[in-house]
Amino acid sequence: MPDAGLSLSPDAMRQRALETLASLVGGTFWEKMRIEAAARILVTARRVALLAESEQLEGPAPEGAILELAQRWDAGAMTANEFAETLETAEIVAVLAEAPAWAEAVWGAQSRVAEAEKARLLHRL
């Protein structure tokens, strides 16, 4: 299990703790988390689309705001986080709102994945 940075030197641990505290006090913490979540969803959407094209995954490709934004992102020019930072708040909200239903649809369509494997993956969460 990861140590969550608890094995860092005291100075490094102090710096990370102070940075996070500052972001909580300054009100930027949750916006950063939303941007990171949107970036992760867009990366996953790109992976799902590529895997669906090669028939490695079954089910629906990304759609709606997720598809539109995943297609706009130039992965060769910037990271997913950098791209997500350029998005309007409404775009991030749309991705976050659509993601659970989209993920459920893609997950449910994976008939070639054994139920035991699905259970193992869910248990790891």
C-alpha positions in Angstrom: 0.0 0.0 0.0 1.4 3.5 -0.8 2.6 5.5 2.1 0.9 8.7 0.9 4.2 10.6 1.2 4.5 9.8 4.9 8.0 8.5 4.4 9.3 11.8 3.1 11.9 13.8 5.0 10.3 16.0 7.7 11.2 19.1 5.6 9.5 17.7 2.4 6.5 16.5 4.4 6.2 19.9 6.1 6.3 21.6 2.7 3.6 19.4 1.2 1.4 19.8 4.2 1.8 23.6 4.2 1.0 23.8 0.4 -2.2 21.7 0.8 -3.2 23.8 3.9 -2.6 27.0 1.9 -4.8 25.7 -0.9 -7.6 24.8 1.5 -7.4 28.2 3.2 -7.0 30.0 -0.1 -10.0 28.3 -1.6 -8.2 26.7 -4.5 -8.0 23.1 -3.2 -11.4 21.9 -4.5 -11.0 23.6 -7.9 -7.7 21.8 -8.3 -9.3 18.5 -7.4 -12.1 19.1 -9.9 -9.5 19.9 -12.6 -7.5 16.7 -11.8 -10.7 14.6 -11.8 -11.7 16.1 -15.2 -8.2 15.4 -16.6 -8.4 11.8 -15.4 -11.8 11.3 -17.0 -10.6 12.7 -20.3 -7.5 10.4 -20.3 -9.8 7.5 -19.6 -12.2 8.6 -22.4 -9.4 8.7 -24.9 -8.2 5.2 -23.8 -11.7 3.8 -24.0 -12.2 5.3 -27.5 -8.9 3.9 -28.7 -9.6 0.5 -27.1 -13.1 0.5 -28.6 -11.7 1.2 -32.1 -9.4 -1.8 -31.8 -12.2 -3.9 -30.3 -10.3 -4.4 -27.0 -13.3 -2.9 -25.1 -17.0 -3.3 -25.7 -19.7 -0.8 -25.5 -20.3 2.9 -26.1 -17.5 5.3 -26.8 -17.4 8.5 -24.9 -20.2 10.9 -25.8 -21.4 14.4 -25.0 -19.0 16.8 -23.3 -16.6 14.0 -22.5 -16.2 13.1 -26.2 -16.1 16.7 -27.4 -13.4 17.6 -24.9 -11.4 14.4 -25.3 -11.2 15.1 -29.0 -10.2 18.7 -28.5 -7.3 17.8 -26.3 -3.9 17.6 -28.2 -2.1 15.1 -26.0 1.1 15.8 -27.9 1.0 19.5 -27.0 0.0 19.4 -23.4 -0.8 17.1 -20.5 -4.3 16.3 -19.6 -4.0 18.4 -16.4 -2.7 21.3 -18.5 -5.6 20.9 -20.9 -8.2 20.7 -18.1 -6.8 23.9 -16.7 -7.8 25.7 -19.9 -11.4 24.6 -19.7 -14.3 26.8 -18.6 -15.9 25.9 -15.3 -19.0 24.8 -17.1 -17.0 22.4 -19.2 -15.5 20.8 -16.2 -18.9 20.6 -14.5 -20.3 18.9 -17.6 -17.5 16.3 -17.7 -17.9 15.6 -14.0 -21.7 15.3 -14.3 -21.6 13.0 -17.3 -18.8 10.7 -16.1 -20.7 8.4 -13.7 -23.4 7.5 -16.2 -20.9 7.1 -19.0 -18.6 5.0 -16.9 -21.5 2.8 -15.8 -22.5 2.2 -19.4 -19.0 1.3 -20.5 -18.4 -0.8 -17.4 -21.7 -2.7 -17.9 -21.0 -3.4 -21.5 -17.8 -5.4 -20.8 -19.3 -8.8 -21.2 -15.9 -10.3 -22.0 -14.6 -9.4 -18.6 -15.4 -12.1 -16.1 -17.6 -11.1 -13.2 -14.9 -12.3 -10.8 -12.5 -9.9 -12.5 -15.0 -7.0 -12.2 -15.5 -7.8 -8.6 -11.7 -7.9 -8.0 -11.3 -4.5 -9.7 -14.2 -3.0 -7.7 -12.8 -4.4 -4.5 -9.5 -2.7 -5.0 -11.2 0.6 -4.7 
